[in-house]
Amino acid sequence: MKYTVKVNKVRKNEGNLRGFATVVFGESFKITNIAILENSNGNLFVSMPRYRSNEVDEHNNFVFKDICNPITKEFRTELYDAIIEGYKNAGKENNELNTEKTEVEEPPFTVKVTPYEREGSNIKGLARIYLDDKFVINNVTLIQGKDNVFVAMPSYKTKQKDKDGKAVYKDICFPMTKEFREKLYGKIIIFYNNAKKKVYLELGRTLRSR
């Protein structure tokens, strides 16, 4: 899978944070907010974007989980090495690492969708996106709009406000082109509708068997 890595160092040392990386797969899907951290031994390591789950550990602290991450050990090693190398080369004339980059392409993908129903919630489904069976994006949601269900990518709250004074959210990972967005979101909606029909059919069979 072709991808490009770009790294920016932080201007001031903020704890163990040393920089942020962006990865673009096939020039069609972008992952942002990848942190580059330094441990107590002075070694750099990569931390993917995370969210706070409802789970707690043995010390009653909330458990954080990756929003997106490499699936295989081999690709994780390859990608993280490329990000660390990008950090070391940041500030030089060319700090963008291209891996097998010859032309614009769309990464191969599959999706998995689970219908989600809870009274009072406008969230109707949860989805995962798998890029080339090497990288997974979690926490993709299907939300009931005024007329239709739409796809919402994982996002984070910024310090900005919109014209109505509400907080502005920005996507952490997202398709970059209109064509790939329509293809990706369209497939997620199709899988959602098919999964929902399957749930209703199974419910109907259960009720008839009683």
C-alpha positions in Angstrom: 0.0 0.0 0.0 1.4 3.3 -1.1 1.6 6.1 1.5 3.3 9.4 2.3 4.6 10.5 5.8 5.0 14.1 6.8 6.3 15.2 10.2 6.3 18.5 12.1 8.3 19.0 15.3 6.8 20.9 18.2 8.5 24.2 18.9 8.6 23.8 22.6 9.1 20.7 24.7 5.7 19.9 26.0 6.4 17.0 28.4 7.5 14.0 26.3 5.8 15.3 23.1 8.3 15.8 20.3 6.2 16.1 17.1 3.1 15.2 15.1 2.9 13.1 12.0 0.4 12.9 9.1 0.1 9.8 6.9 -1.7 9.8 3.6 -2.6 6.5 2.0 -2.7 6.6 -1.8 -3.2 10.4 -1.8 -6.8 9.6 -1.0 -7.1 9.0 2.8 -5.4 11.1 5.5 -4.5 10.2 9.1 -3.6 13.1 11.4 -2.7 13.7 15.0 -0.1 10.9 15.2 2.1 11.8 18.1 5.8 11.3 18.4 6.9 10.9 22.0 10.2 10.4 23.9 10.4 8.0 26.8 12.6 8.4 29.9 15.5 6.6 28.1 15.5 9.2 25.3 14.0 6.8 22.8 11.3 8.0 20.4 8.1 6.1 19.9 4.8 6.6 18.0 1.4 7.0 19.5 -1.6 6.8 17.3 -4.7 9.1 17.9 -6.6 7.8 20.9 -10.0 8.3 22.6 -11.1 7.7 26.2 -13.4 4.7 26.4 -15.9 3.9 29.1 -13.7 1.1 30.4 -11.6 1.5 33.5 -8.4 -0.3 34.6 -7.6 -1.9 38.0 -6.8 1.6 39.4 -10.2 3.0 38.3 -8.6 5.1 35.6 -10.2 5.4 32.2 -8.8 3.2 29.5 -7.7 4.9 26.2 -7.9 3.1 22.9 -6.5 3.8 19.5 -8.8 5.4 17.0 -6.8 3.9 14.2 -3.8 1.7 14.0 -1.7 -0.8 11.9 -3.2 -4.3 11.9 -0.1 -6.4 11.2 3.2 -6.4 13.1 5.1 -6.1 9.9 3.2 -3.0 8.7 3.3 -1.4 12.1 7.1 -1.7 12.2 7.4 -0.3 8.7 5.1 2.6 9.3 6.4 3.6 12.7 10.0 3.4 11.4 9.0 5.7 8.5 7.5 8.2 11.0 10.5 8.2 13.3 12.8 8.7 10.2 10.5 11.5 9.1 11.0 13.2 12.5 14.7 12.9 12.3 14.7 14.5 8.9 12.1 17.2 9.8 13.4 20.7 9.0 15.6 19.5 6.1 14.8 20.5 2.5 12.7 17.4 2.0 11.0 16.0 5.1 8.3 14.1 3.3 8.8 10.4 2.9 7.2 8.7 -0.1 6.8 5.0 0.0 6.2 3.4 -3.4 4.6 6.6 -4.6 4.3 6.7 -8.4 0.8 8.0 -9.1 -2.4 9.0 -7.4 -4.4 6.0 -6.2 -7.1 4.9 -3.9 -6.1 2.4 -1.2 -8.1 -0.9 -1.3 -10.5 -1.1 1.5 -13.2 -3.2 3.2 -15.7 -2.1 5.8 -17.6 -3.7 8.7 -20.8 -2.1 10.0 -22.8 -2.8 13.1 -26.3 -1.3 13.5 -26.6 0.6 16.8 -29.9 1.5 18.4 -30.3 3.3 21.7 -33.3 5.4 22.8 -32.7 9.1 22.6 -29.5 8.7 20.5 -29.0 9.8 16.9 -26.2 7.3 16.4 -27.5 4.5 14.3 -24.5 2.4 13.6 -20.7 1.9 14.2 -18.3 1.1 11.4 -14.7 0.1 10.9 -12.6 0.7 7.8 -9.8 -1.6 6.8 -7.2 -0.3 4.4 -5.6 -3.1 2.4 -6.0 -5.3 5.5 -3.0 -3.5 7.0 -4.6 -0.5 8.7 -7.9 -0.1 10.6 -9.9 3.0 11.4 -12.3 2.5 14.3 -15.1 4.8 15.8 -16.7 5.6 12.5 -20.3 6.4 13.2 -23.5 6.5 11.3 -25.7 9.4 12.4 -29.4 10.0 11.7 -29.7 13.4 10.0 -32.9 15.2 9.1 -33.6 13.1 6.1 -30.9 10.4 5.9 -28.3 8.5 7.8 -24.8 9.9 7.1 -21.2 8.9 7.9 -19.1 10.8 10.5 -15.4 10.1 10.9 -13.5 10.2 14.2 -12.9 13.8 15.2 -11.5 16.0 18.0 -12.7 19.2 19.6 -10.7 22.3 18.7 -10.5 25.6 20.6 -12.3 27.4 17.7 -15.9 28.5 17.8 -18.3 28.7 14.9 -20.6 31.7 14.2 -23.1 30.4 16.8 -20.5 30.1 19.5 -20.4 26.3 19.3 -17.1 24.3 19.5 -15.6 23.3 16.1 -14.6 19.7 15.6 -12.1 18.5 13.0 -11.8 15.0 11.6 -8.7 13.0 12.7 -8.9 10.6 9.7 -10.8 11.2 6.5 -11.0 10.7 2.7 -9.3 13.5 0.8 -11.0 13.4 -2.6 -14.7 13.7 -3.5 -14.5 10.5 -5.5 -13.0 8.3 -2.8 -15.3 9.9 -0.1 -18.4 9.0 -2.1 -17.1 5.5 -2.8 -16.1 4.9 0.8 -19.2 6.4 2.5 -21.5 4.8 -0.1 -20.2 1.4 0.7 -20.6 2.0 4.5 -24.2 3.1 4.0 -24.9 0.0 1.9 -23.4 -2.3 4.5 -25.4 -0.5 7.2 -28.7 -1.0 5.4 -27.9 -4.7 4.7 -26.9 -5.3 8.3 -30.0 -3.6 9.5 -32.2 -5.7 7.3 -30.5 -8.8 8.6 -31.2 -7.8 12.2 -34.9 -7.2 11.4 -35.1 -10.6 9.6 -33.5 -12.4 12.5 -35.9 -10.6 14.9 -38.8 -11.6 12.8 -37.8 -15.3 12.8 -37.3 -15.2 16.6 -40.8 -13.7 17.1 -42.4 -16.3 14.8 -40.7 -19.2 16.6 -42.2 -18.3 19.9 
